[in-house]
Structures are given as C-alpha cells and as structure tokens.
C-alpha cells in the first residue's frame, strides 16, 4: 500500500504483530519528535517541548504563517526524529 493513498506505510512482515503495539507506543509517546519548517530561506527546528509549550493560538498562528508562505514561495513543514 502506498503512503500517498492511505496516509500510512504498511510493512508486511516488517514487525512481528506482538511487537507492533510497542513500536507504535514508542513512536507516539517516547520519541522526541521535532517540528521542522522554513521561514523564507531559514531552516527552523523546534523541539517537541518547544512546540508543546506554545499556546494553542500561537501554534495556530505559526501554522497559518507556514500556509501563507506556501501560497507564494517554497515551503516545507514536517515532523522528524533525526537518528
């Protein structure tokens, strides 16, 4: 199955079924994801603590600024965990 079609990646026999729940839990709850995006030519990475500490209205403003820039210029925004 393709990620673009379904919004998830399917790895047949990639992870034993009994381990899949632990992998999911670790990815969702224990992995220190970062939010990466660009502000014009500047690459910015916010730690999970930084993005979680934003008030909801500030996070909404940030997302709106990212969307606004995407209308007229190159833009990216993604979560990552560098390894």
C-alpha positions as CSV (number, residue, x, y, z in Angstrom):
1,X,0.0,0.0,0.0
2,X,1.2,3.5,-0.8
3,X,1.5,6.2,1.9
4,X,0.1,8.8,-0.5
5,X,-3.1,6.8,-1.0
6,X,-3.7,5.7,2.6
7,X,-1.8,8.0,4.9
8,X,0.3,5.2,6.4
9,X,3.0,2.9,5.4
10,X,2.4,-0.9,5.5
11,X,5.4,-3.0,6.1
12,X,4.3,-6.6,5.6
13,X,6.2,-8.9,7.9
14,X,8.4,-6.0,8.9
15,X,7.4,-6.1,12.5
16,X,6.0,-9.1,14.4
17,X,2.4,-8.5,15.3
18,X,3.1,-8.9,19.0
19,X,5.7,-6.0,18.8
20,X,3.6,-3.6,16.6
21,X,1.8,-2.1,19.6
22,X,5.1,-1.4,21.4
23,X,6.6,0.2,18.3
24,X,3.5,2.4,17.9
25,X,3.6,3.4,21.5
26,X,7.3,4.2,21.4
27,X,6.8,6.3,18.2
28,X,3.9,8.2,19.6
29,X,4.8,8.6,23.3
30,X,8.6,8.2,23.7
31,X,10.2,9.6,20.5
32,X,11.3,13.2,20.8
33,X,9.9,14.5,17.5
34,X,10.9,17.9,16.2
35,X,8.9,20.2,14.0
36,X,10.9,21.4,11.1
37,X,9.9,24.2,8.7
38,X,11.4,27.1,6.8
39,X,10.9,30.8,7.3
40,X,11.9,32.1,3.9
41,X,15.5,30.9,3.5
42,X,16.0,29.9,7.2
43,X,15.6,26.3,8.3
44,X,14.0,26.1,11.8
45,X,13.6,23.1,14.1
46,X,11.5,23.2,17.2
47,X,11.8,20.6,19.8
48,X,8.7,18.8,21.0
49,X,8.9,20.7,24.3
50,X,9.1,24.0,22.4
51,X,6.1,23.3,20.2
52,X,4.1,21.8,23.0
53,X,4.7,24.8,25.2
54,X,3.1,27.1,22.6
55,X,-0.4,28.3,23.4
56,X,-3.0,26.9,21.0
57,X,-3.5,30.4,19.4
58,X,0.3,30.8,18.9
59,X,0.5,27.3,17.3
60,X,-2.4,28.3,15.1
61,X,-0.6,31.5,14.1
62,X,2.6,29.6,13.3
63,X,0.6,27.1,11.1
64,X,-1.1,29.9,9.4
65,X,2.2,31.7,8.6
66,X,3.5,28.4,7.2
67,X,0.4,28.0,5.0
68,X,0.6,31.7,3.9
69,X,4.2,31.4,2.8
70,X,3.4,28.2,0.9
71,X,1.0,30.2,-1.3
72,X,3.7,32.4,-2.7
73,X,7.1,30.7,-2.1
74,X,8.8,27.4,-1.4
75,X,7.7,26.0,1.9
76,X,8.1,22.8,3.9
77,X,6.8,21.6,7.3
78,X,7.3,18.2,8.8
79,X,8.0,16.3,12.0
80,X,11.2,14.4,12.2
81,X,13.4,12.5,14.6
82,X,17.0,12.6,13.4
83,X,18.9,9.3,14.0
